Amino acid sequence: MPVSPHYRASTSHAALGPEFYDVVAAATFPDHILRYRNQRAAKSVGLDMLSDEEWIAHFGRFQPLAENFREPLALRYHGHQFRTYNPELGDGRGFLFAQLYDDKGRLLDLATKGSGKTPWSRTADGRLTLKGGVREVLATSMLEALGVDTSKTFSLIETGEALERGDEPSPTRSSVMVRLSHSHIRIGTFQRQAFHRSTENIQKLLDYTIKTYMPGIWRDDVPARAIAFLEEVCRRVARVGAQWMAAGFVHGVLNTDNINITGESFDYGPWRFLPELDPAFTAAYFDETGLYAYGRQPDALFWNVTRLAECLLRLADQPSLEKALGVFEPAIRKEFTDAMLRRLGVGAESPERDNELVRVLWIFLSETKAPFEQTFFDWFGGLASADRAARSPSKDRYANPAFNPVRDALQGFSPRPEVDLGHAYFSKPFACSMLIEEVEAIWKPIADSDDWSVFHAKLEAIDEMREAYGLA
């Protein structure tokens, strides 16, 4: 296998032992058509030198990577699904395929979606629709370009099966996807051990997680270690939640098994981006009560980390854990302000001025229903982009007195050093966006005539946006 010198394998998750996973085998597929490979992500972990044939061998047929897992691991976990506890969960159509270090020294996972049945599949077929895979590529690409800490869609291979689904025209095409993510240890992973009242395994999982992903918070005393861990998870989950809010993103299914302890967003099902600011906007058609609506996402995340605190009651006392949970609210407020400034492409001034700018911009977006993504695009770089904003399709909104508080609050804010307002992206009249209508328009030519040109054109537009926003 022609890997680069940067390739560094690991099998550390196996050290947790069989209480945490099941050894499984990948499905055998009738066909393997490579539809997407993330070359930039591959380079970060030393796999960019693979030929397409070798890529398919590893990420379609799941031949083991060098010095990595000989057999995949379907991870065990529980979770609250729409706040109802489910002890029958686990990797039902995926597995942990490999672990490896990236060029920043972080341990990352290569995990699958649609790779076949496991002991946790229940009545499902263990497969992924091609449309589901395409949607995940689009979601992760867009979120990364908007500065959200997200998993990376690493590979998408069409697999030649006809799948029956109740929520889209069937039969539909099949695929297998691989994601690159910073851990697949979930709040639900802790919940499973708490459900089985295994104090030993809770501490084993805690210690592994801290040593592997957050060694700087290690404490020799077990209760202090559990408290420090909960505080760190609160900070990380608050950060990604704030990033979602600033990106106008609705995850859709914020169950405890979908919350990663490293605070990285992953596992995209019925996601949506806001057309305009609307706290009640939901992503999932089955979210009938709006539990995971856009404006309720911070509350949902806090509810989830509170469930993690309950798992740690066997290691630390309740008052200390409750105090640790108090980290979440101030963290998400600060992270939201920071994320909003990054979305505007301006540097921080002072806490008071930063918060005021965010406040008046939020009021403007809420009261005027200005296009969400377009507004950030038009004013990226602050007042340095005023002439460009005056030529925008939304220019009449900015001439309205309702925008005056935002214009006033922007005084003194300068573009961030990495921002290039001369980038070709900013010569366009419209922002790159990813509304549901656009997703359907990308999928239609693929479904109708196997035409992938619109899909690839969109990914190129997202790459251009990422570069313009200084995130290349």
GUKOL-240885 format. One record per residue (C-alpha): chain; residue number from 1; z, x negated, y; residue in one letter. Coordinates in Angstrom, 2 decimals. Each point is the difference from the previous one (the first is absolute). Layout:
# residues N
REC	A	NUM	Z	X	Y	A
...
This chain:
# residues 472
REC	A	1	0.00	0.00	0.00	M
REC	A	2	-1.11	-1.68	3.27	P
REC	A	3	3.05	0.49	2.18	V
REC	A	4	0.65	-1.89	3.20	S
REC	A	5	2.81	-2.56	0.38	P
REC	A	6	1.95	2.75	1.80	H
REC	A	7	0.39	2.06	-3.20	Y
REC	A	8	3.67	0.10	-1.06	R
REC	A	9	0.94	2.38	-2.81	A
REC	A	10	3.36	1.55	-0.82	S
REC	A	11	1.50	2.25	-2.66	T
REC	A	12	3.37	0.45	1.68	S
REC	A	13	0.17	3.80	-0.37	H
REC	A	14	0.13	-0.40	-3.79	A
REC	A	15	3.38	-1.72	0.37	A
REC	A	16	1.59	3.35	0.88	L
REC	A	17	-0.38	0.97	-3.64	G
REC	A	18	-1.28	3.00	-1.98	P
REC	A	19	2.32	2.48	1.71	E
REC	A	20	-2.31	-0.24	3.00	F
REC	A	21	-3.48	0.28	-1.52	Y
REC	A	22	-2.13	0.78	-3.04	D
REC	A	23	-2.68	-2.34	-1.33	V
REC	A	24	-3.28	1.94	-0.05	V
REC	A	25	-3.73	-0.45	-0.54	A
REC	A	26	-2.76	0.84	2.45	A
REC	A	27	-2.49	2.77	-0.75	A
REC	A	28	-3.47	-0.90	-1.22	T
REC	A	29	-2.66	1.31	2.35	F
REC	A	30	-3.64	0.79	-0.82	P
REC	A	31	-1.33	-1.67	3.15	D
REC	A	32	1.02	-2.47	2.71	H
REC	A	33	-1.77	0.16	3.36	I
REC	A	34	1.62	-2.10	2.69	L
REC	A	35	0.22	2.11	3.14	R
REC	A	36	2.39	-2.01	2.15	Y
REC	A	37	1.63	-3.41	-0.08	R
REC	A	38	2.32	-1.14	2.76	N
REC	A	39	-1.15	-3.55	0.47	Q
REC	A	40	2.40	-0.68	2.87	R
REC	A	41	2.99	1.08	-2.09	A
REC	A	42	-1.36	-1.92	-2.99	A
REC	A	43	-0.15	-3.18	2.06	K
REC	A	44	3.66	0.42	0.98	S
REC	A	45	1.02	-0.22	-3.68	V
REC	A	46	-2.57	-2.50	-1.21	G
REC	A	47	-2.35	2.40	-1.82	L
REC	A	48	-2.94	-0.05	2.39	D
REC	A	49	-2.05	-2.34	-2.18	M
REC	A	50	-0.39	2.53	-2.84	L
REC	A	51	-3.54	1.15	-0.72	S
REC	A	52	-0.59	3.76	-0.13	D
REC	A	53	-0.13	-0.21	-3.79	E
REC	A	54	3.33	-1.80	-0.13	E
REC	A	55	1.43	2.45	2.51	W
REC	A	56	-0.96	2.94	-2.22	I
REC	A	57	1.42	-1.78	-3.05	A
REC	A	58	3.40	-0.28	1.69	H
REC	A	59	0.14	3.16	2.08	F
REC	A	60	-2.09	2.38	-2.11	G
REC	A	61	0.69	-1.19	-3.55	R
REC	A	62	3.34	-1.59	0.93	F
REC	A	63	-0.37	-3.31	-1.70	Q
REC	A	64	3.17	-1.91	1.00	P
REC	A	65	-0.05	-2.38	2.92	L
REC	A	66	0.92	-3.62	-0.70	A
REC	A	67	3.72	-0.61	-0.55	E
REC	A	68	0.75	3.66	0.68	N
REC	A	69	1.07	3.04	-2.01	F
REC	A	70	-1.64	0.04	-3.41	R
REC	A	71	0.43	3.78	-0.10	E
REC	A	72	0.43	2.45	2.90	P
REC	A	73	3.36	1.56	0.84	L
REC	A	74	0.37	3.71	0.81	A
REC	A	75	3.01	0.10	2.28	L
REC	A	76	2.86	2.43	-0.52	R
REC	A	77	1.52	1.99	2.86	Y
REC	A	78	1.25	3.45	0.96	H
REC	A	79	-0.28	1.79	3.29	G
REC	A	80	0.54	2.99	2.21	H
REC	A	81	-3.28	1.88	0.34	Q
REC	A	82	0.17	2.28	3.02	F
REC	A	83	3.79	-0.46	-0.34	R
REC	A	84	0.16	1.17	-3.62	T
REC	A	85	1.18	-2.70	-2.37	Y
REC	A	86	-2.43	-0.91	-2.80	N
REC	A	87	1.22	-2.28	-2.81	P
REC	A	88	-3.40	0.09	-1.75	E
REC	A	89	-1.81	-2.32	2.38	L
REC	A	90	-1.41	-3.50	-0.45	G
REC	A	91	-3.41	-1.66	0.17	D
REC	A	92	-2.07	2.82	-1.50	G
REC	A	93	-3.48	-1.26	0.88	R
REC	A	94	0.65	-3.56	1.05	G
REC	A	95	1.78	-3.20	-0.88	F
REC	A	96	1.03	-3.36	1.38	L
REC	A	97	-2.87	-2.26	-1.00	F
REC	A	98	0.91	-3.32	1.63	A
REC	A	99	2.23	-1.72	2.52	Q
REC	A	100	-1.04	-2.86	2.23	L
REC	A	101	0.88	-1.72	3.25	Y
REC	A	102	-2.06	0.39	3.15	D
REC	A	103	-0.83	-2.65	2.57	D
REC	A	104	3.23	0.84	1.86	K
REC	A	105	2.15	-0.66	-3.04	G
REC	A	106	0.78	3.68	-0.67	R
REC	A	107	0.11	1.31	-3.55	L
REC	A	108	-2.49	2.86	-0.32	L
REC	A	109	-0.91	2.45	-2.75	D
REC	A	110	-3.40	1.01	-1.30	L
REC	A	111	0.51	3.53	-1.29	A
REC	A	112	-2.41	2.66	-1.16	T
REC	A	113	-0.80	3.66	0.51	K
REC	A	114	-2.12	1.84	-2.55	G
REC	A	115	0.35	-2.58	-2.79	S
REC	A	116	0.88	2.45	-2.78	G
REC	A	117	2.88	1.79	-1.65	K
REC	A	118	3.49	-1.44	-0.30	T
REC	A	119	3.27	1.36	-1.43	P
REC	A	120	0.51	1.61	3.42	W
REC	A	121	-3.32	1.85	0.27	S
REC	A	122	1.43	3.30	-1.31	R
REC	A	123	-2.96	2.41	-0.19	T
REC	A	124	-2.24	-1.97	2.40	A
REC	A	125	-3.06	-2.03	-1.02	D
REC	A	126	1.04	-3.24	1.72	G
REC	A	127	-3.24	-0.14	1.97	R
REC	A	128	-0.99	-0.20	3.66	L
REC	A	129	-2.91	1.83	1.58	T
REC	A	130	-2.56	-2.13	1.79	L
REC	A	131	0.60	2.07	3.13	K
REC	A	132	3.71	-0.80	-0.22	G
REC	A	133	-0.82	-3.69	-0.21	G
REC	A	134	-2.38	0.17	2.96	V
REC	A	135	2.64	1.81	2.04	R
REC	A	136	2.56	-2.71	-0.77	E
REC	A	137	-2.40	-2.76	1.09	V
REC	A	138	-0.53	1.84	3.28	L
REC	A	139	3.70	0.67	0.56	A
REC	A	140	1.19	-3.55	-0.59	T
REC	A	141	-2.85	-1.55	1.99	S
REC	A	142	0.67	2.24	2.99	M
REC	A	143	3.77	-0.44	-0.12	L
REC	A	144	-0.27	-3.78	-0.21	E
REC	A	145	-2.30	0.01	3.04	A
REC	A	146	2.56	2.08	1.90	L
REC	A	147	2.81	-2.45	-0.73	G
REC	A	148	1.80	1.92	-2.76	V
REC	A	149	1.72	-1.96	-2.78	D
REC	A	150	-2.02	1.33	-2.91	T
REC	A	151	-1.11	-0.87	-3.49	S
REC	A	152	-3.57	-1.26	-0.20	K
REC	A	153	-2.56	1.71	-2.19	T
REC	A	154	-1.14	-2.98	-2.00	F
REC	A	155	-2.67	1.40	-2.32	S
REC	A	156	-1.78	3.26	-0.78	L
REC	A	157	-2.16	0.32	-3.11	I
REC	A	158	-1.81	3.16	-1.08	E
REC	A	159	0.61	0.58	-3.71	T
REC	A	160	-2.57	2.55	-1.19	G
REC	A	161	2.19	2.89	-1.11	E
REC	A	162	-0.15	3.66	1.05	A
REC	A	163	3.42	1.24	1.09	L
REC	A	164	1.26	3.55	0.34	E
REC	A	165	2.06	0.65	3.11	R
REC	A	166	1.26	3.22	1.51	G
REC	A	167	-0.05	-1.14	3.61	D
REC	A	168	-3.62	-1.18	0.26	E
REC	A	169	-3.36	0.94	-1.54	P
REC	A	170	0.01	-0.95	-3.69	S
REC	A	171	-1.03	-1.81	-2.03	P
REC	A	172	0.34	-2.87	2.41	T
REC	A	173	-0.57	-3.75	-0.25	R
REC	A	174	2.72	-2.39	-1.15	S
REC	A	175	1.22	-3.38	1.21	S
REC	A	176	2.69	-2.60	-0.46	V
REC	A	177	1.64	-1.57	3.03	M
REC	A	178	2.14	-3.09	0.52	V
REC	A	179	2.32	-0.41	2.96	R
REC	A	180	1.63	-3.14	1.35	L
REC	A	181	3.52	0.83	1.14	S
REC	A	182	3.23	-1.68	1.00	H
REC	A	183	2.07	1.29	-2.94	S
REC	A	184	-0.07	3.25	-1.98	H
REC	A	185	3.77	0.34	-0.12	I
REC	A	186	0.72	3.44	1.39	R
REC	A	187	3.07	1.94	1.02	I
REC	A	188	-0.74	1.92	-3.19	G
REC	A	189	0.38	-3.21	-2.01	T
REC	A	190	3.65	-0.12	1.09	F
REC	A	191	0.36	3.73	-0.57	Q
REC	A	192	-0.94	-0.33	-3.65	R
REC	A	193	2.77	-2.50	-0.65	Q
REC	A	194	2.50	2.11	1.94	A
REC	A	195	-1.04	3.07	-2.02	F
REC	A	196	0.82	-1.91	-3.18	H
REC	A	197	3.26	-1.24	1.59	R
REC	A	198	-0.88	-3.60	-0.71	S
REC	A	199	2.02	-2.04	2.49	T
REC	A	200	-1.18	-3.16	-1.73	E
REC	A	201	-3.67	0.85	0.51	N
REC	A	202	0.51	1.14	3.58	I
REC	A	203	1.50	-3.39	0.81	Q
REC	A	204	-2.71	-1.81	-1.97	K
REC	A	205	-2.66	1.86	1.99	L
REC	A	206	1.83	-0.62	3.27	L
REC	A	207	0.34	-3.71	-0.65	D
REC	A	208	-3.61	-0.41	-1.11	Y
REC	A	209	-1.28	1.90	3.02	T
REC	A	210	2.01	-2.01	2.51	I
REC	A	211	-0.80	-3.38	-1.56	K
REC	A	212	-3.69	0.84	-0.27	T
REC	A	213	-0.77	1.90	3.21	Y
REC	A	214	2.82	-0.56	2.49	M
REC	A	215	1.94	-3.17	-0.91	P
REC	A	216	1.30	-0.41	3.53	G
REC	A	217	2.44	2.91	-0.41	I
REC	A	218	1.69	-1.32	-3.17	W
REC	A	219	3.79	0.34	-0.02	R
REC	A	220	2.24	-1.43	-2.71	D
REC	A	221	2.18	3.11	-0.02	D
REC	A	222	-1.66	2.91	-1.88	V
REC	A	223	1.09	2.81	2.36	P
REC	A	224	-1.09	-2.04	3.03	A
REC	A	225	-3.29	-0.70	-1.75	R
REC	A	226	-0.62	3.72	-0.59	A
REC	A	227	0.80	0.82	3.64	I
REC	A	228	-2.28	-2.73	1.33	A
REC	A	229	-2.76	1.24	-2.29	F
REC	A	230	0.30	3.59	1.17	L
REC	A	231	-0.10	-1.10	3.63	E
REC	A	232	-3.11	-2.09	-0.63	E
REC	A	233	-1.80	2.82	-1.80	V
REC	A	234	0.91	2.33	2.88	C
REC	A	235	-1.54	-2.44	2.47	R
REC	A	236	-3.17	-0.43	-2.04	R
REC	A	237	-0.51	3.69	-0.73	V
REC	A	238	0.67	0.82	3.66	A
REC	A	239	-2.64	-2.51	1.03	R
REC	A	240	-2.75	1.49	-2.15	V
REC	A	241	0.98	3.52	1.02	G
REC	A	242	-0.29	-0.96	3.66	A
REC	A	243	-3.38	-1.58	-0.69	Q
REC	A	244	-1.22	3.23	-1.62	W
REC	A	245	1.09	2.00	3.02	M
REC	A	246	-1.73	-2.36	2.44	A
REC	A	247	-3.16	0.08	-2.14	A
REC	A	248	0.00	3.81	-0.10	G
REC	A	249	0.18	-0.17	-3.79	F
REC	A	250	1.42	2.54	-2.44	V
REC	A	251	0.75	-1.40	-3.45	H
REC	A	252	0.30	3.43	-1.57	G
REC	A	253	2.32	-0.65	-2.95	V
REC	A	254	3.18	-1.79	1.06	L
REC	A	255	1.80	0.31	-3.32	N
REC	A	256	2.57	-2.65	-0.93	T
REC	A	257	-2.36	-1.47	-2.60	D
REC	A	258	-2.53	-0.66	2.79	N
REC	A	259	2.39	-2.05	2.17	I
REC	A	260	-0.16	-3.71	-0.65	N
REC	A	261	3.18	-2.02	0.62	I
REC	A	262	-2.02	-2.66	1.85	T
REC	A	263	-1.04	2.64	2.53	G
REC	A	264	-3.71	-0.23	-0.67	E
REC	A	265	-2.03	3.20	0.05	S
REC	A	266	-1.83	0.73	-3.26	F
REC	A	267	-1.30	2.65	-2.43	D
REC	A	268	-2.28	2.20	2.08	Y
REC	A	269	-0.71	3.53	-1.19	G
REC	A	270	-0.47	2.84	2.53	P
REC	A	271	0.20	-2.14	3.13	W
REC	A	272	-1.33	0.96	3.44	R
REC	A	273	-0.34	-1.42	3.50	F
REC	A	274	0.81	2.20	2.99	L
REC	A	275	-2.89	1.32	2.09	P
REC	A	276	2.58	0.63	2.74	E
REC	A	277	3.76	-0.24	0.29	L
REC	A	278	1.51	2.81	-2.07	D
REC	A	279	3.45	-0.41	-1.59	P
REC	A	280	-0.74	2.83	-2.46	A
REC	A	281	-3.21	-1.57	-1.33	F
REC	A	282	0.12	-0.37	-3.80	T
REC	A	283	-2.16	-1.96	-2.41	A
REC	A	284	0.61	1.75	-3.33	A
REC	A	285	-1.24	3.55	-0.57	Y
REC	A	286	2.96	0.51	-2.35	F
REC	A	287	2.57	-0.98	2.68	D
REC	A	288	0.51	3.65	0.83	E
REC	A	289	3.24	-0.48	1.94	T
REC	A	290	-1.20	-3.03	1.96	G
REC	A	291	2.73	-2.18	-1.52	L
REC	A	292	-2.13	-3.11	0.48	Y
REC	A	293	-1.76	1.05	3.19	A
REC	A	294	-0.84	-2.71	2.52	Y
REC	A	295	3.02	0.62	2.23	G
REC	A	296	2.41	0.19	-2.95	R
REC	A	297	-0.93	-3.34	-1.53	Q
REC	A	298	2.90	-1.94	1.56	P
REC	A	299	2.47	2.57	-1.34	D
REC	A	300	-1.65	-0.14	-3.42	A
REC	A	301	0.31	-3.78	-0.11	L
REC	A	302	3.67	0.12	1.01	F
REC	A	303	0.64	2.58	-2.73	W
REC	A	304	-1.61	-2.38	-2.48	N
REC	A	305	2.03	-3.06	0.97	V
REC	A	306	3.10	2.18	-0.24	T
REC	A	307	-0.91	0.58	-3.65	R
REC	A	308	-0.14	-3.79	-0.41	L
REC	A	309	3.50	-0.23	1.46	A
REC	A	310	1.20	2.43	-2.67	E
REC	A	311	-1.32	-2.34	-2.69	C
REC	A	312	2.10	-2.83	1.43	L
REC	A	313	3.30	1.91	-0.17	L
REC	A	314	0.74	-1.82	-3.24	R
REC	A	315	-0.08	-3.32	1.89	L
REC	A	316	1.45	0.81	3.44	A
REC	A	317	2.27	2.58	1.61	D
REC	A	318	-1.33	3.13	1.68	Q
REC	A	319	1.23	-0.69	3.57	P
REC	A	320	-1.71	-3.40	0.02	S
REC	A	321	-3.23	1.47	-1.35	L
REC	A	322	0.07	2.78	2.59	E
REC	A	323	0.47	-2.57	2.73	K
REC	A	324	-2.96	-1.98	-1.37	A
REC	A	325	-2.18	3.12	0.22	L
REC	A	326	0.76	0.00	3.72	G
REC	A	327	-2.47	-2.89	0.33	V
REC	A	328	-2.93	2.36	-0.55	F
REC	A	329	-0.08	2.07	3.20	E
REC	A	330	0.20	-2.80	2.59	P
REC	A	331	-2.45	-2.02	-2.12	A
REC	A	332	-2.66	2.71	-0.07	I
REC	A	333	0.38	0.63	3.74	R
REC	A	334	-0.51	-3.66	0.83	K
REC	A	335	-2.80	-0.42	-2.53	E
REC	A	336	-1.77	3.06	1.38	F
REC	A	337	0.02	-1.42	3.51	T
REC	A	338	-1.27	-3.36	-1.29	D
REC	A	339	-2.73	1.70	-2.06	A
REC	A	340	-1.12	2.09	2.96	M
REC	A	341	-0.29	-3.07	2.22	L
REC	A	342	-2.09	-1.71	-2.69	R
REC	A	343	-2.20	3.09	-0.20	R
REC	A	344	-0.54	-0.27	3.74	L
REC	A	345	-0.70	-3.72	-0.28	G
REC	A	346	2.62	-0.94	2.60	V
REC	A	347	2.96	-2.32	-0.06	G
REC	A	348	3.59	1.13	0.43	A
REC	A	349	1.61	-0.04	3.44	E
REC	A	350	3.60	1.20	-0.24	S
REC	A	351	1.66	2.55	-2.31	P
REC	A	352	0.25	2.52	2.84	E
REC	A	353	-3.62	-0.34	1.11	R
REC	A	354	-1.30	-0.15	-3.58	D
REC	A	355	1.82	3.19	-0.95	N
REC	A	356	-1.13	1.78	3.16	E
REC	A	357	-3.65	-0.84	-0.65	L
REC	A	358	0.26	1.33	-3.55	V
REC	A	359	1.82	3.13	1.18	R
REC	A	360	-2.55	1.03	2.64	V
REC	A	361	-2.96	-0.82	-2.25	L
REC	A	362	1.50	2.18	-2.74	W
REC	A	363	0.49	2.85	2.46	I
REC	A	364	-3.63	-0.33	1.13	F
REC	A	365	-1.30	0.07	-3.57	L
REC	A	366	2.22	2.94	-0.89	S
REC	A	367	-0.68	2.16	3.03	E
REC	A	368	-3.72	-0.65	0.43	T
REC	A	369	-1.02	-0.32	-3.66	K
REC	A	370	-2.18	-2.94	0.94	A
REC	A	371	-1.80	-1.57	-2.97	P
REC	A	372	2.62	-2.25	-1.58	F
REC	A	373	-2.02	-3.03	-1.06	E
REC	A	374	-2.38	0.19	2.95	Q
REC	A	375	2.87	-0.24	2.49	T
REC	A	376	1.32	-3.23	-1.49	F
REC	A	377	-3.53	-1.40	-0.16	F
REC	A	378	-0.73	0.86	3.64	D
REC	A	379	3.19	-1.60	1.31	W
REC	A	380	0.23	-2.94	-2.38	F
REC	A	381	0.99	-2.91	2.21	G
REC	A	382	1.69	2.27	2.56	G
REC	A	383	-1.30	0.28	3.54	L
REC	A	384	-2.39	-2.88	-0.67	A
REC	A	385	-2.08	2.66	-1.79	S
REC	A	386	0.14	2.58	2.82	A
REC	A	387	-3.70	-0.34	0.86	D
REC	A	388	-0.94	0.41	-3.63	R
REC	A	389	2.28	3.03	-0.37	A
REC	A	390	-1.71	1.52	3.05	A
REC	A	391	-3.26	0.02	-1.99	R
REC	A	392	1.57	1.49	-3.12	S
REC	A	393	-0.89	3.41	-1.44	P
REC	A	394	3.65	0.79	0.85	S
REC	A	395	-0.30	-1.14	3.65	K
REC	A	396	0.73	3.47	1.39	D
REC	A	397	3.36	-0.01	-1.77	R
REC	A	398	0.93	-3.25	1.73	Y
REC	A	399	-1.02	1.38	3.39	A
REC	A	400	2.43	2.88	-0.54	N
REC	A	401	3.40	-0.30	1.72	P
REC	A	402	1.59	0.25	-3.44	A
REC	A	403	-1.06	-3.61	-0.62	F
REC	A	404	1.52	-1.38	3.23	N
REC	A	405	3.41	-0.82	-1.55	P
REC	A	406	-1.75	-2.04	-2.69	V
REC	A	407	-2.09	-1.86	2.55	R
REC	A	408	3.11	-0.72	2.06	D
REC	A	409	1.97	-1.15	-3.03	A
REC	A	410	-2.80	-2.41	-1.00	L
REC	A	411	0.43	-1.97	3.23	Q
REC	A	412	1.04	-3.57	-0.81	G
REC	A	413	-0.89	0.12	-3.69	F
REC	A	414	-2.50	-2.71	-0.99	S
REC	A	415	-2.30	-0.22	-3.01	P
REC	A	416	1.49	-1.83	-2.97	R
REC	A	417	-1.24	-3.62	-0.33	P
REC	A	418	-1.94	0.73	-3.20	E
REC	A	419	-1.92	2.90	1.57	V
REC	A	420	-3.67	-0.56	0.85	D
REC	A	421	-1.10	2.84	2.25	L
REC	A	422	-3.48	-1.52	0.08	G
REC	A	423	-0.43	0.71	-3.70	H
REC	A	424	-3.09	2.07	-0.85	A
REC	A	425	2.24	2.71	-1.43	Y
REC	A	426	1.12	0.93	3.50	F
REC	A	427	-3.56	0.55	1.19	S
REC	A	428	-0.20	3.10	-2.17	K
REC	A	429	0.74	3.46	1.44	P
REC	A	430	2.01	1.27	-2.97	F
REC	A	431	2.91	-1.43	-1.95	A
REC	A	432	-0.32	-0.70	-3.69	C
REC	A	433	1.95	2.79	-1.66	S
REC	A	434	0.63	1.46	-3.45	M
REC	A	435	0.42	3.74	0.30	L
REC	A	436	-0.37	2.16	-3.10	I
REC	A	437	-3.46	1.17	1.07	E
REC	A	438	-1.15	-3.62	0.12	E
REC	A	439	1.42	-0.69	-3.45	V
REC	A	440	-1.93	2.95	-1.40	E
REC	A	441	-3.16	-1.16	1.79	A
REC	A	442	0.37	-3.44	-1.62	I
REC	A	443	0.50	1.51	-3.45	W
REC	A	444	-2.87	2.53	0.13	K
REC	A	445	-2.94	-2.45	-0.32	P
REC	A	446	1.85	-1.80	-2.79	I
REC	A	447	0.47	3.26	-1.87	A
REC	A	448	-3.48	1.33	0.73	D
REC	A	449	-2.21	-3.04	-0.46	S
REC	A	450	2.19	-3.04	-0.77	D
REC	A	451	-0.64	-1.21	3.55	D
REC	A	452	2.78	-2.42	1.01	W
REC	A	453	-1.50	-1.02	3.33	S
REC	A	454	2.26	2.20	2.14	V
REC	A	455	3.07	-1.30	-1.88	F
REC	A	456	-0.95	-3.63	0.61	H
REC	A	457	-0.92	0.67	3.62	A
REC	A	458	3.45	1.50	0.55	K
REC	A	459	1.73	-3.00	-1.52	L
REC	A	460	-2.01	-2.27	2.28	E
REC	A	461	1.07	2.08	3.00	A
REC	A	462	3.64	-0.26	-1.08	I
REC	A	463	-0.32	-3.77	-0.38	D
REC	A	464	-1.41	-0.19	3.53	E
REC	A	465	2.92	2.05	1.30	M
REC	A	466	2.52	-2.21	-1.80	R
REC	A	467	-1.51	-3.10	1.57	E
REC	A	468	-0.05	1.58	3.46	A
REC	A	469	3.64	0.97	-0.31	Y
REC	A	470	0.92	-3.59	-0.82	G
REC	A	471	0.90	0.66	-3.64	L
REC	A	472	-2.75	-2.05	-1.69	A
